[in-house]
C-alpha cells in the first residue's frame, strides 16, 4: 500500500501573497542581495562592492525590497545595515540553491 504524503496547500489570499513575494525576488540583483545578506547584515557600500553594481541601481532595488518587506535596516552610527526581514527567506534561498546550484 502506498503511503500518501500530506501536502499543505497555499490558498486564497496567501497564494496571492506568495506569488507577489516570488515576483519580488525574481530579479538577479534582488536575489543576489538576499543571498549576500543571508549570513550577515551588510551596508550599501559592502553590497555594491560584492555585487558589482552602481549605488543608484542598488539603492533603487533596496528601496523596492524594503517596500516589499524583503529586507529590514538597522542604523549603527553613520552606517545603515541591511538584513533579511524574515528568517524564512534564508530557507527559501537554501531551497533555490539546492535546485539550481550544482555545487550545493
Secondary structure, 3 states (H helix, E strand, C coil): CCCCCCCCCCCHHHHHHHHHHHHHHCCHHHHHHHHHHCCCCECHHHHHHHHCCCHHHHHHHHHHHHHCCCEEEEEECCEEEEEECCCHHHHHHHHHHHHHCCCC
